[in-house]
Amino acid sequence: VICIVGTLFWQADEVGIVSVLFQSMLTTVIGAMLFVVKQFPLRSIFYKQQDANFYPTWTYVVGRSVATIPSALIDSFLYGTIVFFFVGLAVNDGASVANYIVFVLSLFVLALTAGLFFSMYSAAVENIHIAQAAMAVSTIVLMLFSGFTVQPDVIPE
């Protein structure tokens, strides 16, 4: 996927750069949806340990949140580095190391927030199929209101 996005928008112009940013956001959000599937089999263990009063719920949530940091960091660093240099964001006027850091950091924060947002579905919904449908609807809403799919000047007042 990384090489496809990188070569699809090879040395893009201004419009292409906005498309790359949208595609990067979408790829990161869809990647975060994959982590929720792994959480459903672990719910029975969590409920058993919670009923036995092994630990409070907030410690489990904080532990799961901290455990996602290395994965999100590696994903955003690899994807961000390859796409940043393939697309030509590094050679545009005024490009600097700060632009690269901001790009990778924004992908990292998006991966963390999307992963934690979708983890809410694993806690609130009883069935994995319903959770996947709800995550898909959330992603569609995110795409519609991102400003890329439907431009703000097209929306009627």
N, C-alpha and C positions, 0 to 999 in steps of 0.2 A: 504494500500500500504506500509505503514511504516513497519508493522509487517511482511509482506511478504518479503520485501527486507532484513529486519533484520534476519529472519530465513533462507532465501535462502543462505545468505552468512555467516551463523553462524560460528564465530571464524575462519575466512578465513585466508589463507596463503597470500604470497606476490602477487600472480597472482589474487587472489580473492579480495584483497584490491584495486587493480587498477580497477577491475570490479565494485566494490562498488562505487568508485569515479565517474566512467562513469555513472552508474545507478543513482547516486545522481544528477549529472549534468542534465541528461535527464529528471528525474522526476521534477526537479526545473524548467526547461525550459517549459515543458508541462504544469505545473501549472501556469506559467506566461502567457501562451496562453489563459487561461480562463478569465483573466481580460479584455482582448480586447473585448470580446463579450458584456460586460456590457457598453462599451464606445459608441457603435453605436447608441443606442437610445438617448443618451445624446447629440449627435452631433447637432441635430436640435435646442436644447436649446442654445448651445454654439454659433451657427451661428446667432440666433436671437439676443442674447445679444451682439455679436460682431458687428452686423450691427447697433445696437442702440448705439454703442460706450460706453458701460458700463465699459469695462476694456480692456487693451491691451492683445494680445494673449500670450505673454510671462508670464504674471501673472497666466493665466489659466494653462499653461504647468508646471510652477513651483509648483503651488498648487496641481495639480494632482500627480506630482512626489513626493512631500512631503507626500501626503496622502497615498501613497503606502508603505511607510516605515514601519508603524506598522504591516501591514499584512505580508510583506516580512520577517520582524524580527520574528514574531510568527511562521510562516511556517518553516523558516530555523532553528529556535531554537528547535522546537518540532521534526522535521524530523532529524536534525543533532544529537540531544541528543540520541534519540532512536537507530538510525543506528550506531552511534559511539560506544555505549556500546554493542549492539547486535553482531556486526561484530567482535569485539575484538580489535578495534584500541586502546582501553584504556589499554590493557594488553600486548601489544607488547613491545619489548625491546626499552627503551628510551622514552616511552610514558609519556606525561606530560599534565598538564593543558593547556600549551601553544598550544599543538597539537589540543586539543579540541577547543580552542578558534579560532585557524586558520581554522579548518574545518567548524565550524559554521559561522565564518565571511566570508569565501569564498562562502558558500552557500547563505548567505545574499546578498553579492555583486552580485553574479550571478542572484539571484532572482530579484534584482533591475534593473540590466542592461538588462536582458531578458524582463522584463515587460515594460521598457521604449523603448526598441528596437521594441517590438511588438506593442506598442502604436503608433509608427510611421505608421504602416499599417492602423490603424483606422483613421488617419488623411489624408493619401495619397490615400486610396482606397475608392470608393463609395459604395461598396457592401460588406456585411459581409461574403458572401460565397467566394468571391475573396480574401478577407483578410485572411480567414482561410486557403485557398489553398496556398497563398504566405507564411504564417507562417509555414506551413508544409514543404514547399520546403526549407525555411531558416533553419528549424530544421534538415532536412536531410543533407544539406550542412555543418552545424555545426557538425553533427555526423560524416560525412565522413572525415572532416579535423581535428578531435579532436586527432587523433593518436591512437585511440583504435580500431575502426572498420577496418581501413586500416593502417597497420603498416608502418612506414617510410622506413624500409629496403625492403619492397615488391614493392614499387613504382618504376617503371623503370626510368632511368635517361634520 
